[in-house]
C-alpha cells in the first residue's frame, strides 16, 4: 500500500531538485546535497528525536491536543518566527514568539512520497515507517494550523507555504488526507500528539531529565548581556522595594508608638542587615553563574575544536 495515492500533485511538473533545499548539514556539520543523500536529509529535516527522548514528559510543556490555528496565534499577539529546525516547530517562548517550520514543498508532492516516503506492501493496513510518522505528524500540525482562508493568508505572508500552492490545492489535499483516515494517532510521531510546547518548560525538563544543566533544550541567553539583564532586572526591582520598606521603617521609628517597640526594633535591625547583604550576595551569585557559563562555553569550544580537528585528520588519512 502506498501513501502517495493519498496526495494530489500540488507542485506542478517541477523536478524534485527544485523542491529540496540547496544543501543541508549532517551531525558533523558537513554540507551535503539532498538529492545525493535523501534518507540522511529527511532524518535531518524531519526527525524530532530530541523531543522523543523526553516524550513521557511532554505533557508538562504542552497539552495533548492539536495546535491552535494561525489566526488564534495572531489574536493572542504571538509573533511568528520562521525556524527551519523541526524540533523547534510550534515551540513558543519569551516575548510571545512562536517558532514555526515552513512546510517543505516535497511533502506536497505525490512523486516524492512514492519514491522516498511510502512503503509498498500487500497489507490491508498500512504500517508507516519512522520517516513517514515524522512526515505525517508534521503535515497534521499544518492541517491544524491552516483551517480557514485567513490562516492560509497568514501562512503565505510569513513564507510558511510554497509560493505556488493555492487555497484550492491546499483544501483539496487536506480533504483527501482526512477522508482517507491516514492521520490517525498511531501513524504520526508521538511529538505531534501535542500542539504548542512552552520553551521554558522544555528547558526545565532537559535540566532534570537529560542533565543538561547549562544549555537546557535551547539556551535562553545568546549573549552575556542578555544573561545579566535577565538576572539583574529583578534584583534592581527588589532593591527599590527594600528602599521603600526601609524608608517606611525609618518613619515608623520616628513615631512614639513604634520607637519603643522591642519587636519593631529587632525587625528593623534584621531587615536593614538583610537589605545590605542580600543584594550583594545576589549580584555575586549572578557573576558566579556568568563565570560558570563562560567556563563551560570555553570548555565546549576547546573540546569541539579538538574533535573537529581529529575528524578532519581521519578523513585525510
N, C-alpha and C positions, 0 to 999 in steps of 0.2 A: 504494500500500500504506500502511496507517495503523498507527501504533504503538498507537493507542488500543485496538485489538481484543485486545491482549495484557494489558490491565488489566481487573480486575473492580472494580465500584463499591465503594469502601470508605468513602465519606464520606456515604452516605445521599442524601437529597434536598436537602442544604444548597445554598443559592445560592453561586455562585463567589465572591462578595464576602466570604463568611464563611470561605473557605479561604485568603484572602490577608491579608497584614499591613495594618494601618490606613494606613500610609504608608511611603515609602522615600525615600532621598536619592540625588540624582544626583552626578556628579563635581564639580559646582559647589556641593554641599551644599544644594541647594534641595529642598524637600519636594514629593512628588507622591503621588497616589493610584494604586495599582497598576492598577485597572481601566481608568483613562484612559490608561495608558502601559505596556501589558502587555509589549511587546518590551523596552523600556528597563528595566522592573522585572526581567524574567527575566535579562537580562545582568548587572544589578547584584546579583541574588540568587544566581546560579549560576556566573558567569564566574570562572575561575581563571587569568586572563591573567598574573598576576604569577608564578605557578609555571610556566606555559607558556613564559614568557620565559627561564627557566633550565632547561628540560626536559632538555637534554643533560647537566646536572649533578645531576639529582635522585637518581641512584644513590649520590651521596656522602651524601645526607641520609637515605636510607631504602632498603629492599630492594624489588626489583621483585616483590612478592607482595601478595596481599590483606591488609587489616588483620586483626589477631587479634580474636576475638570479645570482647564486653564483659566476660564472666566472666574472661577472661585479664587484661584491663586492671585489673580489681579485684584479681585474685590477686597481681599484681606491685606492688600498693599505689599504683597511679596514681589520682590524683584527677581525676574527670571535670569539666571546665569547660564549661558551656554557652556557645557562642560562635556568634553569627549570621553572622559573617564566613566565607564559604565558603572563602577562601584560608587560613584557619586551621584548617579541618576536618582532624582527625587529625594535627595538629602537636603534638608534646609537648616540654616544656621543663623548666626548673628545678623542683625540688621534686616531680618525678614528676607534673606536671599535664599532662593531655592535653585539648586543645580539640576539642569535637565540636559540629557544627552540627545542630540539631534537624531532623528530617525534615519538610519542608513538607507540609501536608495536600494542597495542589494537585497534588503529584507522585503522589498515590494515586488521583486522580480521572480516570476514563476520559474524561469530558466535557472536562476541561481539556486532556488530551493531544490529543483530537480537534480542538479549536478552536485551540490555541496551540503545540503542540509536535510534532505529526505532520505529515508531508508526504504528500499523496495523489499517487500516480503509478501507472503501469501496469506498472512493472518487477517482475520476479520477485524481484530483490534490492533490499532497502531501503537507500538511501543516506542516512544521518542528517545533519541539519543540525548546525551548530556548537552551537546551543542543545540539540538532542536529545542530542548527545555529552556535554555538561555534565550534563544531567539523568540520562541512563542511567549515566554514571560515578558520579554521586552515589548513585543507587539501588544500584549494585553494591557500593559501600562499605558500605551498610547491610545488604545481604544477607550480607556477610561479618561485620559486627558482631553481627548478631542471628541466631544459628543455633539456639539452644536456648530453651526457655521461660524458663530462668534469665536469658538475655541480654535477653529481652523484658521481664522484670520489672525488671531494672536500668534499661533504657531508659525504662520508664514512671516509675520512681522519680526519674529525673533530667529528666523532661519532654522527652525526646527524640522522643517519638511523639505523634500526636494522641490526645486523650483517648478518642475514640470507637472507635479501632482496637482490635480484639480479636486474640488469638493465632491464631484460626481464619482470620480475614481475612488476616492477615499471611502465614501459612504458605501459604494458597491463592494469594496474589499472587506469592510467591517461587517456588512450584512452577510457576505459569503462565509466569513470565518465564524460568526455567531450561529448561523443556521446549520453549519456543519458540526457544531458542538465539539470543535477541536481544541478549544481553550479551556479544558477542564482543569481542576486543581492538580490532578495527578500528572498532567502533561506540561506543566510550567515549573520553572525552578522555584524552590521554596522562598527565595527572597521576594518574588513578585506576588506572594500571598499577602504582602504588606504594602501599604501605599507610601506616603511620605515618611521619612525617617529623620529624627532630630539628631543633628551632628553632635551636640553637647552630650547626649546620652550615649551615642556610639563611642565617643571618646572615653566615657566612664566605663563602658562595657569592656573596651580594649584595655583600659587601665587595670581592671580587676581580673578579667578572664584571660587576656593574652600577655599580661605582664609588660605591656608597652607603657612604661611609666612616664616617659617624657613626650613621646610623639602622639600616643593615642591612635585613633583611627585616621585622623588627619590633623596635623599641627594647627593649633589655634592661632599661633603667632608666627608671622613670616619674618619679623624683624624684632630686635631687642627694644626698639622704640614702642612697638605695639605691646610687648610684654610689660614694660614699665608703666605704660599708660593704663593698661588693664588692672594692674595691681595697686598703683599709687593713687588712682582716682578715688576708690572707696576709702583709702587711708586719709586722703585730704578731706573728704566729706566727714569722716569720723572725727578728725581733728577740729573741724569747725563746730561739730556738735559738742565736743569736750569743752571748747572755749565758751559756748553758751551756758553749759552746766556750771562751769567754774565761776562765770560771772554771776549766775543766779545764787550760787553758794556764798559768794562774797557779799551779795546784797543781804542774804539770809543772816550771815554772821554779824551784820551791822544792826540787826533788829534785837530788841531786848529779849524776846521770847526764845530765839534760837542761839543767841550769843552765849547763853549759859546752859545750853543743852549738851550734855556729855555725848549722847548718841550722834547728834548732828556734827559735833566737833570731830569725833572719830571718823564719821563718814566723809567729811570734808578732807580730812588728812589722807585717808586711804585713796579717795578719788584723785586728789591732787598728785600723789605719788604715781598712781596708775596712769594719769593723763600725761605725765612727763616721760615715764619709761615705756609705756605702751607703743606710741608712735615710733620711738627709736628702735625698739625690738622688731616691730613690723617692717620698718624700712630696711633694717639689717637682714631680715628674713627674705625680703624681696631681692636684695642684692645677692644673697646666698643662692637663691633659686636661679637668678640670672647667671651666676658663675657656674652652677651645675649644668644649665642648658648650654653655656658656651663650651665647657669642658667636653660634654657629650657630643656636641657638634664637631669640635675639633677632632675628637677621637674617631667619630664615624667617618669624617673626611679622610683621615690618615688610613683607616682600615680599607675604605673604598678605593683609595689611590693604590694601595698595595695589591689588593685583589685584582683591580683593573690592569695594573702592570703585569702581574703574574699571568692573567688570562691572555693578554696580547703576546707575551713571550711564548706561551704554549702554542698559540696559533701560528707564530712564525717558525717554531721548531719543526 
